[in-house]
Amino acid sequence: MINNRILSKEREHDLVLVPGAYWHMFLKPKLEKLLRKKVAQNRQVKCDDTSVTVSVTDRTAPSAT
């Protein structure tokens, strides 16, 4: 959010990395690119808070026999 306005809501499906690793490898660079695109070049903006929601719909795993 910038000035109480949401810039983006992203969804990622079928992740195989833990959320912390995925944040550093994929989401943070995506956020920085979005900020450069949406915010005027003469404004200095940095991310200080991000909400990440994790949802698990299928917890089944093949049994090791």
C-alpha positions as CSV (number, residue, x, y, z in Angstrom):
1,M,0.0,0.0,0.0
2,I,1.1,3.5,-0.7
3,N,-1.0,6.3,0.8
4,N,-3.6,3.7,1.9
5,R,-4.0,2.4,-1.7
6,I,-3.3,-1.2,-2.6
7,L,-0.9,-1.4,-5.5
8,S,-1.1,-5.1,-6.1
9,K,-2.4,-8.5,-4.9
10,E,-0.5,-11.4,-6.2
11,R,-1.3,-15.1,-6.1
12,E,1.3,-17.9,-6.5
13,H,0.1,-21.5,-6.9
14,D,1.9,-24.8,-6.3
15,L,4.9,-23.6,-4.5
16,V,7.6,-26.0,-3.5
17,L,9.8,-23.7,-1.4
18,V,9.2,-22.5,2.1
19,P,7.6,-19.0,2.2
20,G,10.7,-17.3,3.5
21,A,12.9,-18.6,0.7
22,Y,10.2,-17.9,-1.9
23,W,10.0,-14.3,-0.6
24,H,13.7,-13.6,-1.0
25,M,14.1,-15.4,-4.4
26,F,10.9,-14.4,-6.2
27,L,8.4,-12.1,-4.4
28,K,10.8,-9.4,-3.1
29,P,12.3,-8.7,-6.6
30,K,8.8,-8.7,-8.1
31,L,7.7,-6.1,-5.5
32,E,10.7,-3.9,-6.2
33,K,10.0,-4.0,-9.9
34,L,6.4,-3.1,-9.3
35,L,7.4,-0.2,-7.1
36,R,9.7,1.1,-9.8
37,K,6.9,0.8,-12.4
38,K,4.1,2.3,-10.3
39,V,5.8,5.1,-8.4
40,A,7.2,8.3,-10.0
41,Q,11.0,8.1,-10.5
42,N,11.6,11.2,-8.3
43,R,9.9,9.6,-5.3
44,Q,11.9,7.4,-3.0
45,V,9.9,4.5,-1.8
46,K,10.9,1.4,0.1
47,C,8.9,-1.6,1.3
48,D,8.7,-1.8,5.1
49,D,5.8,-4.2,5.5
50,T,4.3,-7.0,3.4
51,S,1.5,-9.4,4.1
52,V,1.8,-13.0,3.0
53,T,-1.0,-15.5,3.4
54,V,-0.3,-19.2,3.0
55,S,-3.1,-21.6,2.2
56,V,-2.8,-25.4,2.1
57,T,-5.7,-27.3,0.4
58,D,-4.2,-30.7,-0.1
59,R,-1.9,-32.1,2.6
60,T,-1.8,-35.7,1.3
61,A,1.6,-37.1,0.5
62,P,2.5,-40.5,-0.9
63,S,3.3,-42.9,2.0
64,A,6.8,-44.3,2.1
65,T,6.6,-48.1,2.1
